[in-house]
Structure formats: C-alpha cells, structure tokens
Amino acid sequence: MSEAPHLDTVATAETTPDTPLPYAELGMAGDEYARVRAILGRRPTSAELAIYSVMWSEHCSYKSSKVHLRQFGEKAPDSDALLVGMGENAGVVDVGDGYAVTFKIESHNHPSYVEPHQGAATGVGGIVRDILTMGARPVAVMDALRFGPVDAPDTRRVLPGVVSGISFYGNCLGLPNIGGELGFAPGYAANPLVNALCVGVMRHDDITLAQAPGPGNKVVLFGATTGPDGIGGASVLASASFDDESQAKRPSVQVGDPFLEKLLVECSLELFREGLVVGIQDLGAAGVSCSTTELAAAGTGGMRIELDRVPLRDSRLTPEEILMSESQERMMAIVEPGRLDAFMATCERWNVLATEIGEVTEVTAEEEKRGGRLVMSWHGETIVDMPPRTASDEGPVYERPYTRPVDQDALHEDDPARLPRPETDDELRAQLLRVLASPGVCDPRWVTEQYDHYVRGNTVLATPDDGGMVRLSDDTTRGIALATDGNGRYTRLDPYTGTQAGYAEAFRNVAATGARPLAVTDCLNFGSPEDPGVMWQFAESTRGLADACEVLGTPVTGGNVSFYNQTGETAIHPTPVIGVLGVIDDVTTRLRSAFGHGLDGARLYLLGETRAELGGSAWADVVHGHLGGHPPRVDLTAEASLAEVLATAAEEGLATMAHDLSDGGLAAALAESALRGGVGCEVRLEDPFTELFSESTARAVVAARPGAETALTGLCSRHDVPFTTLGTVGGSSLVVRHASGGFAVTLDELREAHAAKLPAVFGDDG
C-alpha cells in the first residue's frame, strides 16, 4: 500500500466519504469493501482497510472453505482425549500421565516458490510459534514436500533452497525433524507444496489461549522488530494464483532468524512458568492486524493500541505497512499491570525486546453488540476504530459453486487393467527396480540427512521409519508417534476415497510403530476455489476426511487450507496432507521398519487383503506414465483392526518389525525393509505381479518374534485381519519365488537403484 499524502484518520474518513482507496489492489472484492463501509458506517481509513484486507483474505479467513470445514466439528467423534479443539492456534490432546500434546500442520507454499530458503525457513518458524502459544515446549518438527519433475530446472532451483531453509531453521532451534514426505509430479512445477508440522508437550495446567481478558491489562509486543518483509503476504501470495500479473505483485518474503526464535521460545516458556501471561498470540500471517483483532475478539472485545510504539526495523514504515508486515519472531502477550515489571525483566534476561503498546479496555453494552471495539492511534491521532470480531470472526463466507469435472468419468474409464504387464521374470525384476528408483519412491536421504533427527535426545524413531516417535520427557517411557501422508494421484482420481486413503496411510504408519492413533491435523492443498471443479474436489475431500475421522474416532484438532496452488489455469493435483498423532505407553516396545541382522530366519507375514488395485499406483505412473481408473478401496474397519493388531503385537512382543504397504506396494516395502536393515528376505507369491505392485490399503508386512508365530496369527484371527505367510528374513538378496519360477535382486543392486536418483540430480553432498 502506498503512503497517503496525509495521515488518514477516523475523523478524516468521516468527512471524506468519497476518497478512493485501493481495496482491489489488496485483494478485496467490491462487495467486500461495501460490507466494510456498512460495518463502520463510513469509509474505512487506510489503516482499517489494511486490517480488513489481510484478515478477510483467503489465507486468514477461510472464506471459501468454512462451509466445508464445519463438518469436522459436526461429525467430530466423541473423544475424552480432546482438550482444545479447532479455533485456537493449535489443538491439544490428553496423552496420559498428566501430559498434553499440541500439534498442527500448516503450509508455506507460495513464499517457498518465491524465495525457497526463507519461505521454507519461516514456515517452520511460524508453526513452531503456533505450538509455543499453547503453552507447550516444541519438541519435534516434520515436513511434507511436493515438487515438480525431479530433473526440471524449476525443481533444481526450489528443492535445495526449501531443504536448506527447513534444515537451517530447525537445526538452529534444536528441534529434531522426525519424518515427513517427499513427492514429485508435473503439476507441482512452479507450485511446490511446503507443509510444516510441529508438536509440543506440556502438562495439562500449562495450556494457554489466544485471548485478551481483563480490562486494564497491558498489551505487550515482544521479540523481533517490525520491518517491511512479508507485507501483503497473506492477502497476495497465499490468496491468488501465479500468473503474469501476480508475478509483478509479489511482495518480499519474510526473513527468519532462528537464533532469536530460540531465545523467544525459552523466554516465553519462562513467562508461562512464572504465570506472567494471561493471553498470548504469535504474529504470523497478517502480523499486528491478526494478533490485535483475534486477541480482542476472544477476550473482552476492547483494546487500545498506540501503533507508533511498535519497535521498527525501518523507520519509514507507514501505519498500514506496520499492520500488514509479517516480520517473524514476534509475539503479543496480555499481561496484568502488577506483573508487567516482572514480564519485562524476564524478557530482558533473555535479551528479548519487549514493548508495551496498549491495553485491554472496557466496552459498553452497545459496543459489545457490534463486536467490541479496537482503537489504534498514530502519534495521538485515531486511525482505527472498529469492532475486532468483524475482522477476525465475521468475515465473508462464500458458498462457492462446485461441479464434478467433466473429465472425471474418462479418468475412471481409463483403467490400468488395460496396461501391458511384465511377461517374464526378467521384466518383473526390471520393473521392480524401476519403481524403486523413481523419484516418489526412491531413498530421500539426500534431503533427510540435512536434518538433525536426534537433537534433544528423546527421539525414538525417525526417518526412514514409518512414523516419527519421541519420548515425552526424560522421566517417562510414554511417547507419541506422528506420520503425515497424502497421495495426489489417488485424490485426483477420486477426492473422497483418495483423501481417506491418505488418512488411512498416516493412521497405519502410526500404528506400524506400535502406537495407537489418537487425533488428526490436516493441510489441504488445492487449486483456485473460484474453479467449480477444484471446489468439487475440495468438498469431496473434506467430506471424505470428516467421515473417516468419525468412523475411526480421531478428531480433527486443527490445520490449514491452502488454495490458489496453480499457475494460470493449471492446478496441482488436489493434495490433502493428513497428520496423525498416536500414543504409546512404552517407547521401548516400538516397532522399526527394518529387517535387521537379529531377525535372520524370522517368519514374514503379510497382514491384510491384496486385490488387483493399480489405479493411481506407482507402477502405473512410473512404468507407463498412466493415471486412470479408481484408487484403492478404503476399508476403515479393516484399518482399525490392523492398527489394533500392530499395537498389541508391539505391546506383547509378538513382532520384531512392521512396515506398512503404500506407494510401490509390497515390492517397495520389502526392498525398503531389506535396505534399512542390511538383510534380505525370501518370499513366495501366488500372483507375483499383482502381489508386488498392488496398492491395496490396510496392509502391512510383519516379522514375527521367533516362537511367537502362533500367538501373532491368533491375534490376527481374533481381530479378523487376514494374514499370509510370505517367507523368511535372511540373506543378502530380495528373492521372489512363484510356482513357475522367480528372480533375485541383491541388496547392492537394490541400493544402487534406490539411492542414486536424488544425488545424481542435486549432487552427492546433501
């Protein structure tokens, strides 16, 4: 927003009703601007327009998605574990023994395309602060990444920068990165997905909320100074697709300082311990606009801010720019007057700048009816006088039209059953290696080795195991497991079933560690909501997730919607990324996904039913470049039964390893387990092609503890989980036998295929 020639005060706005304001440049529609005028009873000041434009942006207000997201609450299963649900910075669940866990996943897609390193780094910083504001100590992060074709110039620019940003910020904060995903497809070219998850741990009594209670309490801004970085980011970058026109409007991306964020984390935790905070909010998207309106709206509804007291990194910033700045590492706290000195002293000890910028105010009954009152001044002049709830909670809600795309039937009719299959063992062997070497299945260590998985010392499982797992604290064996999953190919074929398949995979990955799934967070990445076909995908996807969570008893605790992931008319595959959190009583009983040298001779079982399901499969994509048919059928009852078997098998010591089946099917699972443990296996199959490459859901490979085979299969029978004896662990090859022959692939050959792709493209050094 350009600086007005004179300060635009409320008094000026009342006497100059026809002064034009650049609402369209800030992403606001004409009818939205008219509504702001109706709310205020006059034209807005330029500062008020700044607030409404960012708070009513797609990114902040969820105006196109609210009508569909409501079903996460309407269909929410009864859960004794849920302590704080949707609506706060992050959800909180009870995990036993007086501990609570908060977790959330969010996107930083568009900024990461503009400036990959800083875009990804500040995505990590923002989600860490969301967890911190709940009163928790952040203990781990994860990331779910999607890029264009692996060897495309755009990918070679974006991916290394994104990975360096994530690793730099997380490693500097001292947070282990315990897992995530890495995927590639043409639709993500120029539209990478950078979804960051953080999890934090606290005691029940430590929960804090984003609210401003108590007239007379002080409003304190602490952390970094405010600069021009990220101005307009929420309303422009995350609320519009990339085209020639939007390229010119890209504002600067936020710049992160993880060392300051580390001080901010420790300072905030001490403030919480000392009871010096009654409400808190981080300054992420929409900055001061968001924190003031949301804190006021969730408290008494009254707040007075002296905007010129905000510490600046650039003294030339206008009030509008201060309100829209998304400078990082900033927090806003509500502090009782009698504790203000102690608050400031704690910040000083941590070398964190803190400034009182206002106070919570009383509101009259009439003001309360209008949504409270937020007043801001600039050098003594009133530039904002508005009801805060109208910006934070009462923005526009659109029921966007949605229509099933016309090509959906053609996609379904293009069944992969028509594709030529390998006719010889040599062809089958070659296709196994080809799938294993493909970018979406191959070894991601070029990426993950840049992350520290074990800092803090409580990591139990991390990449490449099925899920990440951390111990809650040094004095307990109780732990939590996390996994993120999503499959854009499945969701493109059928958004309802495809979303459930992604959720089921994350649910299954958590169970494969030995933990019991408990709660869900989601990051819903889609194209433009103004496209009826995209909105149909979104509507079906959210319906699928809500229905699945209702059946399996895992409430959605919060998350993020990312729209406008498209360039011009080309949208990404609909990509809902689902994060599932589970609890394990004793982390020493966890299951790894590697065969391991101690498992020689252990009997291998395939749990679950394999059907000829190749729609959206890695085999169809890699070998034939094909996308068509239907995704694998999702049987949620079967998923629940399998999860119970896996968790019980871990608890009772009946299994020594488990690995879920997903991308690449049994072929990828056997190869990955062999490579992770450095030990091969020999299996016997009836229909080797279907059994190796089908991606039927609700399946896992499990190695029985020697002597526990009968107990393990009996457990499966009691829970109606089909099981098949595959073979045994051992040797230095993956050996596949069948009635008319077979083949073998040495571990060295598997490793060469699996590990070579990313280093060949991006260099040998991660």
C-alpha positions in Angstrom: 0.0 0.0 0.0 1.5 3.4 -0.9 1.7 6.1 1.7 -1.1 8.6 1.7 0.0 12.2 1.4 -1.6 13.0 4.8 -2.4 10.7 7.7 -5.8 9.1 7.1 -7.5 9.4 10.5 -11.0 8.3 11.5 -12.0 12.0 11.6 -10.8 12.4 8.1 -12.7 9.3 6.9 -15.9 10.6 8.4 -15.7 13.9 6.5 -14.3 12.5 3.1 -16.6 9.6 2.3 -15.8 9.6 -1.4 -12.0 9.3 -1.1 -11.0 6.3 -3.2 -9.0 3.5 -1.5 -7.0 0.7 -3.2 -9.1 -2.1 -2.0 -8.8 -4.1 -5.2 -5.0 -3.9 -5.1 -5.2 -5.5 -1.7 -7.2 -8.5 -2.9 -10.6 -7.3 -1.7 -13.7 -7.6 -3.8 -16.1 -4.7 -4.4 -18.9 -6.2 -2.4 -16.5 -6.9 0.5 -15.4 -3.3 0.5 -19.0 -2.2 0.6 -19.6 -4.5 3.5 -16.7 -2.9 5.4 -18.3 0.5 4.8 -21.6 -0.8 6.2 -19.9 -2.2 9.3 -18.2 1.0 10.1 -21.0 3.3 8.9 -18.4 5.2 6.9 -15.5 4.6 4.6 -12.6 2.8 6.3 -9.3 4.6 7.0 -6.4 3.2 5.1 -5.2 1.5 8.3 -8.6 -0.1 8.7 -8.6 -1.2 5.1 -5.2 -2.8 5.7 -6.6 -4.8 8.6 -9.7 -6.0 6.8 -7.9 -6.8 3.6 -5.5 -9.2 5.3 -8.0 -10.6 7.8 -10.6 -11.3 5.1 -8.0 -12.8 2.8 -8.5 -16.4 1.8 -5.4 -17.4 3.8 -6.6 -15.8 7.1 -10.4 -16.0 6.9 -11.1 -19.4 5.2 -13.9 -17.7 3.4 -14.2 -20.3 0.7 -13.7 -23.3 2.9 -15.6 -22.6 6.1 -18.8 -24.1 4.9 -17.0 -27.4 4.3 -14.7 -27.3 7.3 -17.6 -27.1 9.6 -18.3 -30.8 9.2 -15.0 -31.6 11.1 -16.9 -30.3 14.1 -20.3 -31.5 13.2 -19.0 -35.1 12.6 -16.4 -35.0 15.3 -16.2 -38.3 17.2 -16.6 -38.3 21.0 -13.1 -38.1 22.3 -12.1 -37.9 26.0 -8.6 -37.0 24.9 -9.5 -33.7 23.2 -8.7 -30.8 25.5 -8.6 -27.9 22.9 -10.1 -28.3 19.5 -10.4 -26.2 16.3 -10.3 -22.4 16.7 -7.2 -21.9 18.7 -3.6 -21.7 17.4 -3.3 -25.5 17.6 -5.3 -28.4 19.0 -4.4 -30.1 22.3 -5.0 -33.7 23.3 -4.5 -35.6 26.6 -1.9 -38.3 26.2 -2.0 -39.7 29.7 0.0 -39.3 33.0 -0.9 -35.6 33.2 0.7 -34.8 29.8 -0.9 -33.0 27.0 0.3 -32.7 23.4 -0.4 -30.0 20.9 0.3 -30.4 17.2 -0.5 -28.7 13.9 0.5 -28.6 10.2 0.5 -25.5 8.0 1.5 -24.5 4.5 4.1 -22.0 3.3 3.8 -23.0 -0.4 3.8 -19.7 -2.3 6.5 -18.0 -0.3 8.7 -21.1 -0.8 8.4 -20.7 -4.5 9.3 -17.1 -4.5 12.3 -17.4 -2.1 12.8 -21.1 -1.3 15.2 -20.9 1.6 13.4 -18.1 3.6 10.0 -19.2 2.6 10.5 -22.7 4.0 12.5 -21.5 7.0 9.8 -19.0 8.1 7.2 -21.7 7.6 9.0 -23.8 10.2 9.3 -20.7 12.5 5.6 -19.9 12.2 4.4 -23.4 13.0 6.8 -23.6 16.0 5.3 -20.3 17.4 1.8 -21.7 17.0 2.7 -24.6 19.2 4.5 -22.3 21.7 1.5 -20.1 22.1 -0.5 -23.0 23.5 2.0 -23.1 26.4 3.9 -26.1 25.2 7.6 -26.7 24.6 8.1 -27.6 20.9 9.8 -31.0 20.8 9.9 -32.0 17.1 9.0 -31.0 13.5 8.1 -32.8 10.3 7.7 -31.7 6.7 5.6 -32.8 3.7 7.1 -31.6 0.4 6.0 -31.8 -3.2 7.9 -30.6 -6.2 7.7 -30.7 -10.0 9.6 -33.3 -12.0 12.8 -34.1 -10.3 15.1 -33.0 -13.1 13.2 -29.9 -14.1 15.2 -26.6 -13.8 12.5 -25.2 -11.6 12.8 -28.1 -9.2 16.6 -27.8 -9.2 16.2 -24.2 -8.0 13.4 -24.7 -5.5 14.1 -28.0 -3.8 17.7 -27.4 -2.5 16.6 -24.0 -1.1 13.5 -25.4 0.6 15.5 -28.2 2.2 18.2 -25.8 3.3 15.6 -23.5 4.8 14.0 -26.3 6.8 17.2 -27.8 8.0 18.8 -24.4 8.9 15.8 -23.2 10.9 15.0 -26.5 12.6 18.6 -27.4 13.4 19.3 -23.9 14.8 16.3 -24.2 17.0 17.5 -27.6 18.3 14.3 -29.4 17.1 14.6 -32.9 15.7 13.0 -33.4 12.3 11.5 -36.9 12.7 9.7 -37.6 9.4 7.5 -36.4 6.6 7.2 -37.0 2.9 8.8 -36.1 -0.4 7.0 -36.3 -3.7 7.3 -35.2 -7.3 4.8 -34.7 -10.1 4.5 -32.3 -13.1 1.5 -30.4 -11.5 3.7 -29.1 -8.7 6.1 -27.3 -11.1 6.0 -23.6 -10.1 3.7 -24.7 -7.3 5.7 -26.6 -4.7 4.0 -27.7 -1.5 5.9 -26.9 1.7 3.8 -28.2 4.6 5.4 -28.0 8.1 4.3 -29.7 11.2 5.3 -29.1 14.8 4.4 -30.9 18.0 4.8 -29.7 21.6 4.5 -31.2 25.0 3.1 -29.7 28.2 1.3 -30.6 31.4 -2.5 -30.1 31.5 -2.2 -27.0 33.7 0.2 -25.3 31.2 -2.4 -24.7 28.4 -2.6 -21.0 27.4 -5.1 -19.5 25.0 -5.2 -16.6 22.5 -7.4 -14.1 24.3 -7.3 -10.7 25.9 -9.3 -10.9 29.1 -9.3 -8.2 31.9 -9.8 -4.5 31.2 -6.7 -2.7 32.3 -4.3 -5.5 31.3 -1.4 -4.5 29.2 -0.7 -5.4 25.6 3.0 -6.2 25.1 4.8 -6.9 21.8 7.9 -8.9 22.3 10.5 -10.4 20.1 11.9 -9.0 16.8 11.4 -5.5 15.5 9.0 -4.9 12.7 10.3 -4.5 9.1 8.9 -4.4 5.6 9.4 -8.1 4.9 6.2 -10.1 4.0 4.0 -7.0 3.7 0.8 -8.2 1.9 2.0 -11.8 2.0 -1.3 -13.3 3.4 -3.5 -11.3 1.0 -1.4 -11.6 -2.1 0.9 -14.6 -2.1 -1.5 -17.1 -0.5 -4.7 -15.8 -1.9 -4.0 -15.7 -5.7 -2.7 -18.0 -8.3 0.6 -17.4 -10.0 0.2 -15.7 -13.4 1.9 -13.0 -15.3 0.1 -10.3 -13.4 0.6 -11.7 -10.0 4.3 -12.1 -10.6 4.7 -8.3 -10.5 2.8 -8.1 -7.2 4.8 -10.5 -5.2 5.9 -8.8 -2.0 9.2 -9.6 -0.3 9.1 -12.9 1.6 9.6 -12.9 5.4 13.1 -13.3 6.7 13.7 -15.7 9.6 16.1 -15.5 12.5 16.1 -18.9 14.2 18.6 -17.8 16.9 16.2 -15.1 18.0 13.3 -17.6 17.8 15.2 -19.9 20.2 15.5 -17.1 22.7 11.8 -16.3 22.2 10.9 -19.9 22.9 12.9 -20.1 26.1 11.7 -16.6 27.2 8.1 -17.5 26.6 8.3 -20.8 28.4 9.7 -19.0 31.4 7.0 -16.4 31.2 4.4 -19.2 31.3 6.1 -20.9 34.2 6.1 -17.7 36.2 2.4 -17.1 35.5 3.1 -13.7 33.8 0.8 -14.2 30.8 -3.0 -14.3 30.7 -3.3 -14.4 26.9 -0.9 -14.8 24.0 -0.8 -14.8 20.2 2.1 -15.1 17.8 2.4 -12.7 14.9 2.4 -14.8 11.7 0.2 -14.2 8.7 -1.3 -10.7 8.9 1.0 -9.7 11.8 -0.3 -7.0 14.1 -3.6 -7.0 12.3 -4.2 -10.6 13.2 -2.9 -10.6 16.8 -4.8 -7.5 17.9 -8.1 -8.4 16.3 -8.0 -12.0 17.4 -6.9 -11.3 21.0 -9.5 -8.6 21.4 -12.3 -10.6 19.8 -11.6 -13.7 22.0 -11.3 -11.5 25.2 -13.4 -8.6 26.4 -13.7 -7.2 22.9 -11.9 -4.0 23.8 -8.3 -2.9 23.1 -6.5 0.3 22.6 -3.2 0.3 20.7 -0.6 3.0 20.2 0.8 1.8 16.9 3.7 4.3 16.9 5.1 2.4 19.9 5.8 -0.7 17.8 9.6 -1.1 17.5 10.6 -0.7 13.9 13.5 -2.0 11.8 12.7 0.6 9.2 11.5 4.0 10.5 9.9 4.8 7.1 7.1 2.2 7.6 3.6 3.7 7.4 0.9 2.6 9.9 -0.6 0.5 7.1 2.7 -1.3 6.5 3.2 -1.9 10.2 -0.2 -3.5 10.3 0.4 -5.7 7.3 4.0 -6.6 8.0 4.7 -10.3 8.6 8.1 -9.9 10.2 9.0 -13.1 12.0 9.9 -14.0 15.6 7.2 -11.7 17.2 4.6 -12.4 19.9 1.9 -10.4 21.6 1.0 -11.0 25.3 -1.7 -9.8 27.6 -0.1 -9.0 31.0 -1.7 -7.9 34.3 -0.4 -4.4 35.3 1.0 -5.7 38.6 3.1 -8.3 36.7 4.4 -6.0 33.9 7.7 -5.3 35.5 8.4 -9.0 36.1 7.4 -9.7 32.5 9.8 -7.1 31.2 12.6 -8.3 33.5 12.2 -11.8 32.2 12.4 -10.6 28.6 15.5 -8.6 29.4 17.2 -11.6 30.9 16.7 -13.5 27.6 17.7 -10.4 25.6 14.3 -10.3 24.0 13.0 -6.8 23.2 9.6 -6.1 24.8 7.4 -3.0 24.5 4.1 -2.1 26.0 1.9 -0.9 23.1 -1.6 -0.7 24.6 -4.1 -2.1 27.0 -7.3 -4.0 27.2 -10.4 -1.8 27.6 -13.9 -1.9 28.8 -16.6 -2.0 26.2 -20.1 -0.7 26.5 -23.1 -2.9 26.0 -23.7 -1.2 22.7 -20.1 -1.7 21.6 -20.3 -5.4 22.6 -23.3 -5.9 20.4 -21.2 -4.6 17.5 -18.3 -7.0 18.2 -16.4 -4.9 20.7 -14.0 -2.0 20.0 -10.4 -1.9 18.7 -8.9 1.6 18.7 -5.4 2.4 17.3 -3.6 5.7 17.3 -0.7 7.1 15.5 1.1 9.9 17.3 -2.1 10.8 19.1 -4.4 10.6 16.1 -7.0 7.8 15.9 -6.5 5.8 12.7 -8.5 2.7 13.6 -11.9 2.4 15.4 -13.6 -0.9 14.6 -15.3 -3.9 16.0 -12.5 -6.6 16.1 -14.7 -9.6 15.7 -15.9 -8.3 12.3 -12.3 -8.8 11.1 -11.4 -12.0 12.9 -14.6 -14.0 13.1 -17.2 -12.4 10.9 -15.6 -12.1 7.6 -17.3 -13.1 4.3 -18.3 -16.7 3.9 -18.7 -18.0 0.3 -20.6 -21.0 -0.8 -18.6 -21.4 -4.0 -20.3 -23.3 -6.7 -18.8 -26.7 -7.3 -19.3 -29.2 -10.1 -17.8 -32.6 -10.8 -15.2 -32.1 -13.6 -16.3 -33.3 -17.0 -13.1 -35.4 -17.3 -13.8 -37.4 -14.2 -15.7 -40.2 -16.0 -13.0 -40.5 -18.6 -10.4 -40.8 -15.9 -12.3 -43.7 -14.3 -12.9 -45.5 -17.5 -9.1 -45.4 -18.3 -8.5 -48.4 -16.2 -4.9 -49.5 -15.7 -6.0 -53.1 -16.2 -5.5 -52.4 -19.9 -1.8 -51.7 -19.5 0.7 -54.3 -20.6 2.1 -56.3 -17.7 5.6 -57.9 -17.5 5.6 -61.3 -19.2 8.8 -62.7 -17.8 10.6 -62.7 -14.5 13.3 -60.5 -16.0 10.7 -57.9 -16.9 9.1 -58.2 -13.5 12.6 -57.7 -11.9 13.4 -54.8 -14.1 10.1 -53.1 -13.3 10.6 -53.6 -9.6 14.0 -51.8 -9.8 12.4 -49.1 -12.0 9.7 -48.4 -9.4 12.2 -48.4 -6.6 14.4 -45.9 -8.4 11.5 -43.5 -9.2 11.6 -40.0 -7.5 8.5 -40.6 -5.4 9.7 -43.9 -4.1 13.4 -43.6 -4.0 15.6 -43.1 -1.0 15.0 -39.5 0.3 18.3 -39.4 2.3 19.7 -36.6 0.1 17.0 -34.5 1.8 16.7 -36.0 5.2 20.4 -36.3 6.0 20.4 -32.5 6.1 18.1 -32.6 9.1 19.1 -33.4 12.7 16.8 -36.2 13.9 18.1 -36.8 17.4 18.9 -33.4 18.9 17.2 -33.1 22.4 17.8 -36.8 23.0 14.2 -38.0 23.1 13.8 -39.2 19.5 12.9 -42.9 19.4 12.1 -43.3 15.7 12.7 -41.0 12.8 13.1 -41.1 9.0 13.1 -43.6 7.3 10.8 -45.5 9.7 7.1 -45.4 9.0 6.4 -42.8 11.7 8.4 -40.5 13.9 8.4 -41.1 17.6 9.6 -39.1 20.6 9.6 -39.8 24.3 7.5 -37.2 26.2 10.2 -36.4 28.8 13.4 -37.8 30.3 11.5 -39.4 33.3 8.9 -41.4 31.4 8.7 -44.2 28.8 5.5 -42.8 27.4 5.8 -41.4 23.9 3.9 -40.1 20.9 4.2 -41.1 17.2 3.4 -39.0 14.2 3.1 -39.5 10.5 2.0 -37.3 7.5 0.6 -38.7 4.3 -1.3 -37.8 1.2 -1.5 -39.1 -2.4 -2.3 -36.5 -5.1 -2.8 -39.2 -7.7 -5.4 -41.0 -5.7 -7.2 -37.8 -4.8 -7.2 -36.7 -8.5 -9.0 -39.9 -9.4 -11.4 -39.7 -6.5 -11.2 -36.9 -3.9 -13.4 -38.6 -1.4 -11.7 -42.0 -1.5 -8.2 -40.6 -2.2 -8.3 -38.4 0.9 -9.5 -41.3 3.0 -6.6 -43.4 1.6 -4.1 -40.7 2.6 -5.6 -40.5 6.1 -5.6 -44.3 6.3 -1.9 -44.4 5.4 -1.0 -42.0 8.1 -3.2 -43.8 10.6 -1.5 -47.1 9.5 2.0 -45.6 9.7 1.5 -44.5 13.3 0.1 -48.0 14.1 3.1 -49.6 12.4 5.3 -48.0 15.1 3.3 -49.7 17.8 1.4 -46.6 18.8 -2.4 -46.1 18.9 -3.7 -43.3 16.7 -5.5 -40.5 18.6 -6.0 -37.3 16.7 -5.6 -35.6 13.3 -4.3 -32.4 11.8 -4.6 -31.5 8.1 -3.1 -29.3 5.5 -5.5 -29.1 2.5 -3.6 -28.0 -0.7 -5.8 -27.2 -3.7 -6.1 -25.0 -6.8 -8.3 -22.0 -7.1 -11.6 -22.0 -5.2 -13.1 -20.0 -8.0 -12.9 -23.0 -10.2 -16.0 -25.2 -9.7 -14.1 -28.3 -10.4 -11.5 -27.5 -7.7 -14.2 -26.7 -5.3 -15.9 -30.1 -6.0 -12.5 -31.8 -5.2 -12.3 -29.8 -2.0 -15.9 -30.6 -1.0 -15.4 -34.3 -1.6 -12.0 -34.3 0.1 -13.2 -32.7 3.3 -16.3 -34.9 3.3 -14.1 -38.0 3.0 -11.8 -36.9 5.8 -14.6 -36.0 8.2 -16.4 -39.3 7.5 -13.2 -41.3 8.1 -12.3 -39.5 11.3 -15.8 -40.1 12.6 -15.5 -43.8 11.9 -12.1 -44.3 13.4 -12.6 -41.9 16.3 -9.8 -39.4 15.7 -11.0 -35.8 15.9 -9.5 -33.1 13.6 -7.9 -30.7 16.0 -6.9 -28.0 13.5 -5.0 -27.4 10.4 -4.7 -25.2 7.3 -6.3 -24.7 3.9 -4.0 -23.6 1.1 -5.9 -22.5 -2.1 -4.7 -21.0 -5.3 -1.9 -23.6 -5.8 -1.9 -23.2 -9.6 -0.3 -21.3 -12.4 -2.7 -19.8 -14.7 -5.3 -22.4 -15.5 -3.2 -25.3 -14.3 -3.9 -26.5 -10.8 -1.9 -29.0 -8.8 -3.4 -32.4 -8.0 -5.7 -32.0 -5.0 -3.3 -32.8 -2.2 -4.7 -33.1 1.3 -1.8 -33.9 3.6 -3.0 -35.6 6.8 -1.1 -35.7 10.0 -2.0 -38.4 12.6 -0.8 -38.5 16.2 -0.7 -41.6 18.3 0.3 -42.6 21.8 2.5 -45.4 23.0 2.7 -46.4 26.7 6.3 -47.6 26.5 8.6 -46.5 23.7 10.9 -49.4 24.3 8.3 -51.7 22.7 8.2 -49.7 19.5 8.5 -51.4 16.1 11.0 -50.5 13.5 10.5 -51.0 9.7 13.9 -52.7 9.1 14.6 -56.4 8.9 17.9 -56.2 10.8 20.6 -58.8 11.4 19.0 -60.1 14.6 16.0 -61.2 12.5 17.7 -63.9 10.4 15.2 -66.7 10.0 12.2 -64.7 11.3 9.0 -65.6 9.6 7.4 -62.8 7.5 3.7 -62.3 7.2 1.6 -60.1 5.0 -1.4 -58.7 7.1 -4.4 -57.6 5.1 -6.0 -58.4 1.8 -4.4 -57.8 -1.6 -6.7 -57.1 -4.5 -5.8 -56.1 -8.1 -5.8 -52.4 -7.4 -3.4 -50.4 -9.6 -5.3 -47.1 -10.2 -3.0 -44.2 -9.2 -0.3 -46.7 -8.3 3.4 -46.0 -8.5 3.7 -48.9 -11.0 1.2 -47.3 -13.4 2.8 -43.9 -13.0 6.4 -44.9 -13.3 6.3 -47.7 -15.8 3.5 -46.4 -18.1 3.1 -42.7 -17.2 -0.5 -43.5 -16.6 -3.1 -42.0 -14.3 -6.6 -43.5 -14.5 -9.1 -45.9 -13.1 -10.1 -45.8 -9.4 -7.8 -45.5 -6.3 -7.6 -48.5 -4.0 -10.7 -49.1 -2.0 -10.6 -47.9 1.7 -12.0 -50.2 4.4 -11.9 -48.2 7.6 -13.0 -51.2 9.7 -10.1 -53.2 8.3 -7.7 -50.3 9.1 -8.9 -50.1 12.7 -8.4 -53.9 13.1 -5.0 -53.8 11.6 -4.0 -51.0 13.8 -5.1 -52.8 16.9 -3.2 -55.9 15.9 0.0 -53.9 15.3 -0.2 -52.0 18.6 -1.0 -55.2 20.6 1.8 -57.1 18.8 4.2 -54.4 19.8 3.0 -54.3 23.4 3.1 -58.1 23.8 6.4 -58.6 22.0 4.9 -60.7 19.3 6.5 -58.9 16.4 10.0 -57.6 15.8 9.3 -55.2 12.9 6.4 -53.8 10.8 6.2 -51.8 7.6 3.0 -50.5 6.1 2.3 -51.0 2.4 1.6 -47.9 0.3 3.4 -46.3 -2.7 5.1 -49.1 -4.6 3.1 -51.8 -2.8 4.8 -55.0 -1.4 7.8 -54.6 -3.8 8.8 -51.2 -2.3 8.0 -52.4 1.3 10.2 -55.5 1.1 13.1 -53.6 -0.6 12.9 -50.7 1.9 12.9 -53.1 4.9 15.8 -55.0 3.5 17.9 -51.9 2.8 17.1 -50.3 6.1 18.3 -53.4 8.0 21.0 -54.6 5.6 19.4 -58.0 5.5 17.4 -59.6 2.6 14.5 -61.9 2.6 12.9 -64.7 0.5 9.2 -64.7 -0.2 6.8 -66.9 -2.2 3.9 -65.4 -4.1 0.9 -66.8 -6.0 0.4 -63.9 -8.4 3.8 -62.1 -8.3 2.8 -59.1 -10.4 -0.4 -58.2 -8.5 1.1 -59.0 -5.1 4.2 -56.9 -5.7 2.6 -53.8 -7.2 -1.0 -53.6 -6.0 -1.5 -50.7 -3.5 -4.5 -52.2 -1.6 -4.9 -50.4 1.7 -5.0 -51.8 5.3 -1.9 -54.0 4.8 1.5 -54.3 6.5 4.5 -56.6 6.4 5.3 -58.0 9.9 8.2 -60.2 11.1 7.1 -62.5 14.0 9.4 -62.9 17.0 10.7 -66.4 16.8 8.4 -68.6 18.9 5.5 -66.1 18.7 4.2 -67.1 15.3 1.1 -68.9 16.6 0.4 -66.0 19.0 0.7 -63.5 16.3 -1.5 -65.3 13.8 -4.0 -66.0 16.6 -4.1 -62.2 17.3 -4.8 -61.6 13.7 -7.6 -64.1 13.7 -9.3 -62.6 16.7 -9.4 -59.3 15.0 -10.5 -60.6 11.6 -7.2 -59.5 10.0 -6.3 -61.7 7.0 -2.7 -63.0 7.1 -0.5 -64.7 4.6 2.8 -66.4 5.2 5.3 -64.7 2.9 8.6 -66.3 3.7 11.6 -65.6 5.9 14.2 -62.9 6.7 17.8 -63.5 5.8 20.5 -63.5 3.2 21.9 -60.7 1.1 19.2 -60.5 -1.6 15.5 -60.0 -2.1 14.3 -63.3 -3.5 10.9 -63.7 -5.0 9.6 -67.3 -5.8 6.4 -68.3 -7.5 5.0 -71.5 -9.0 6.7 -71.2 -12.4 10.0 -69.5 -11.4 11.2 -66.4 -9.7 14.1 -63.9 -9.5 16.5 -62.4 -7.1 17.9 -58.9 -6.6 21.0 -58.4 -4.4 21.0 -55.7 -1.8 23.7 -53.9 -3.7 21.5 -53.7 -6.8 18.5 -52.6 -4.7 20.7 -49.9 -3.0 22.1 -48.7 -6.3 18.6 -48.3 -7.8 17.0 -46.8 -4.6 19.7 -44.4 -3.6 21.1 -43.0 -6.8 18.4 -40.7 -8.2 18.5 -37.6 -5.9 22.3 -37.4 -5.6 22.6 -37.7 -9.4 20.3 -34.7 -9.8 21.2 -32.5 -6.9 24.8 -33.5 -6.2 26.4 -36.1 -3.9 26.6 -33.8 -0.9 23.3 -33.1 0.9 
